[in-house]
Amino acid sequence: MMISRWDVRALESVPLKLIIVVVVATMSVLPAAQALAGLESREFVRRAEIQVDRVVTAVQVLTVQGPGNVRTLSFDFRSEGGLAFEELRIGDRMGGPNSSCAILRLSNGGVIARVASDPPCAACSTHMEAFVATQPLFDMRMTATLGNEMTVILLEMV
């Protein structure tokens, strides 16, 4: 079998074509990785906002239901991307300025904050200070009790 001149020249251009393909593929990996990280961060923020909203809703429901009512919530703030959970702080000492707030701090310095104001609510840990969770995966028991002539939601890790 004989190779014609035209075929020989075609074989000479194969390495150049391979180099071009490798360079183009390499240049597309970084933008694709950045796009994926952005999607993971947006998904994490969306899930985190939903969970913080659940806290506020539960505090408001327990306030309306009154003393003696209990609710347990499970939280999962794990993240696959660069943006991650740092801490969740709920409530404050009795009469404190953040007694009706749920504040989630993120690893990039960002904050997701919600206020339980309709009806006005007060929440604190069983030690009568802000409830603070530093682990991304936990369960929290919320107990409505009477304190200072108003319903107070006591929070504890379970």
Steps between C-alpha positions, in 0.01 A plus 500: 500500500634837403435830672447786264661841539170654601461253790852571627432873526175429683690296758739790558213730604359257762738608784414866440127423514547301822690789659219740408237266646697459824552877538131578439388223739740623769374856467139387549561304822549805725181684394304176530636440851418858603147465363453178698628664820258789444209259460599314819521827694159618376345164590654515849370855559152398382492200737639711787236771452223239508634355827533842667143579390390170661648616832313830492174333398531242779572772761194693386276191500614397848444855628141489375442146633626603843682339792538124504537452126816337364649462155823335383672610179788336314756714318749417228727789404765284333647640178683346206635833370733769628223683686428335834318525834679679783236534775128535566403737779137513613353736758678685777488547875156595635422849374813503282501678163512176297244302700280460192779446242649200323843581354699262283865594440676368191867426442538794258379751761144505363197492727147369458276662762129469572283663767196340664280806540146394414417422776785646708708208625781435744741207484806398699697194600418308815789698659306825434739628231523469122482147361815442292562203270846462346454157341329484159290193589284503816154463654342771714210473744281808540280525809244774564499619861370799694751763605453866599128490410569391141570176320871425462638228273781303666748342257729205566714260300379139500 
